[in-house]
Amino acid sequence: MAKGILINWYQRKALERAYLDALANLPPQEAPSPEAHFVVLETLHEIDAMLDALPPLVKRAFLLSQLNGLKYQDIADQLDVSLITVKRYMKQAFVQCLMLVE
């Protein structure tokens, strides 16, 4: 359990660092206002909470797809599940994403 928490913490920090790095590379006229910056960070935390609520394999499949860019078949191979199962996992994760938006 502690290992999972540590991995989640590193994933959150990596995502936040990537966002901050992208901001640092923007020309000053394109950089978001402090309010927009706050909204983005708040949204990242909401997404993180949504991901933490997913079953572990669903979360892993979603992150492999969205952050690592793996194809569904590659995810299936890595998780040792069927392609249909990965599609089911992704549907479950995307439904949660839609609920977050609404």
C-alpha positions in Angstrom: 0.0 0.0 0.0 2.8 2.4 0.9 4.5 1.7 -2.4 1.3 2.6 -4.3 0.9 5.8 -2.4 4.5 6.7 -3.1 4.1 5.9 -6.8 0.9 8.1 -6.9 2.7 10.9 -5.3 5.5 10.8 -7.8 3.0 10.6 -10.7 1.2 13.7 -9.3 4.5 15.6 -8.9 5.6 14.6 -12.4 2.3 15.9 -13.9 2.5 19.1 -11.9 6.2 19.5 -12.9 5.4 19.0 -16.6 2.7 21.6 -16.4 5.0 24.1 -14.7 7.8 23.3 -17.2 5.4 24.0 -20.1 4.4 27.3 -18.4 8.0 28.3 -18.1 8.6 27.8 -21.8 5.7 30.1 -22.8 6.5 33.6 -23.9 5.3 36.1 -21.2 2.4 37.3 -23.2 1.0 33.8 -23.5 1.5 32.8 -19.9 -1.7 32.3 -18.0 -2.8 34.7 -15.3 -2.3 33.7 -11.7 -6.1 32.9 -11.5 -5.9 30.7 -14.6 -2.8 29.0 -13.1 -4.7 28.3 -9.9 -7.7 26.9 -11.9 -5.4 24.5 -13.8 -3.7 23.3 -10.6 -7.1 22.8 -8.9 -8.3 20.9 -12.0 -5.2 18.7 -11.9 -5.9 17.9 -8.2 -9.5 17.0 -9.1 -8.3 14.7 -11.9 -5.9 13.1 -9.5 -8.6 12.5 -6.9 -10.8 11.0 -9.7 -8.0 8.7 -10.7 -7.4 7.6 -7.1 -11.0 6.5 -6.9 -10.6 4.2 -9.9 -9.8 0.5 -9.4 -6.0 0.1 -9.7 -6.0 -1.7 -13.1 -8.4 0.8 -14.6 -6.2 3.7 -13.3 -3.0 2.0 -14.6 -4.6 1.4 -18.1 -5.8 5.0 -18.3 -2.4 6.4 -17.3 -0.5 4.1 -19.7 -2.8 5.3 -22.5 -3.0 9.0 -21.7 0.4 9.7 -20.3 2.6 7.1 -21.9 0.7 7.0 -25.2 0.5 3.2 -25.3 -2.0 1.5 -27.7 -4.7 -0.6 -26.2 -3.1 -3.8 -27.3 0.2 -2.8 -25.7 -1.6 -2.0 -22.5 -3.3 -5.4 -22.6 0.0 -7.1 -23.0 1.6 -5.2 -20.2 -1.3 -5.8 -17.8 -1.8 -9.3 -19.0 -5.5 -8.8 -19.7 -7.5 -9.1 -22.9 -8.0 -6.2 -25.3 -11.7 -6.2 -24.5 -10.8 -5.7 -20.8 -8.6 -2.8 -21.6 -11.4 -1.2 -23.7 -13.8 -1.7 -20.7 -11.2 -0.2 -18.4 -10.8 2.8 -20.6 -14.6 3.3 -20.9 -14.8 3.2 -17.1 -12.1 5.9 -16.8 -13.5 8.1 -19.5 -17.0 8.0 -17.9 -15.4 9.2 -14.7 -13.6 12.0 -16.6 -17.0 13.1 -18.1 -18.6 13.1 -14.7 -15.8 15.3 -13.5 -16.5 17.8 -16.3 -20.2 17.9 -15.6 
